[in-house]
Amino acid sequence: MSTAHEAARTDTDLRAEIELLVETATGRVVTVADLRAADGELDRAGVNSIGYINLMEVLEQRYDAVIDPEADPEHLYSVDSIARFVTARLARGGRA
């Protein structure tokens, strides 16, 4: 049984991991600092179309989580929206 503290730590860890994945997917053009300054919003942080494509590929490889940008664009809005999507995917039997 997990405590609220453990759940919060897990959410924080997942968010930090996603920030690093965004940084990697953008070739470090968008940094973790950029994301945090933009409140986690990918567009505001400067993620471009190639960065989004790379990010979707990384998310699929890392979490077995496929985001369809046409059907579910809200999942690619921010670090938090990606974290919610990944958490839901993992709850349904995805991998971490």
N, C-alpha and C positions, 0 to 999 in steps of 0.2 A: 504494500500500500504506500503510495507516495504522498508526501506532505505538500502543502501549498508552496513552501520554500523550494522543494525539489522541482516542482512543476515550473516555478518562476525561473529557476536556474536553467532548466532545460530549454525554456523559451528563449532566454537570453543567449544561451549557447547556440541555439539554432539560428537566431537572428544574426549573431556574430559570424557564424559560418556562411550564411547567405551573403552577408556584406563582403566577405572575402571572395566568394564565388563571383559576385558582380564585378569586383575589382579585377579578378582574373579574366573574366569573360570580355571585359572592355580593354584588355591589354594594359591595365593600370592607368588608363586615361581617366577613369572615374575611380577615385580612391574611397576607402572607408570614411575618411574625413569629409570628402565631398558628399557622400551619402548622408552622413550624420548632420551636416550643415543644411541639407535639403530635407530634413525630417524623414529620410528614407525613401523619398519619392524619386523614382528612377529618372523620369524626364527632367525634373529640376536639377538633378545631380549631373546631367549631361550624357546619359546613356543614349547612344544612337542606334539606328536600325541594325547595324552589324553586331553591336553589343547585345541587343535583345536576342538576335538569332543565336549567338554564342551562348548566352545565358540559358536559353531554352534547351540547348544541347547539353550543357553542363548539368542542369537540373534533371534532365532525363537520365543521364549517366549516373549521377550521384544518388538520386532518390527514386529512380524508376517512376518519375512524375512528369507526365507529358501535359504541357499547357498549350492549348489551342488558342493562339492570340485572336483569332476571329470569333470563336465561340465564347471564350472566357477572357476577354482583355483585362477585366478587373483584377485578375490574379497576377498580372505583371505591372501593376501600378506602383507598388512599393515593396520594400523589404518585408514589411509586416504582412502585406497581402500574400507574398510568396510564402512566408513562414506559415500562415494559416493554411494555404493550399497544401504545402508539404506535410504539415501536421495531420491534416485530414487524410492525405494519401497514405501516410504511415499507419494511421488508425485502421485503414482498410486493407492493410497487409503489404504495403510497399516496403522498400528497404531504406535503411539509413546508412 
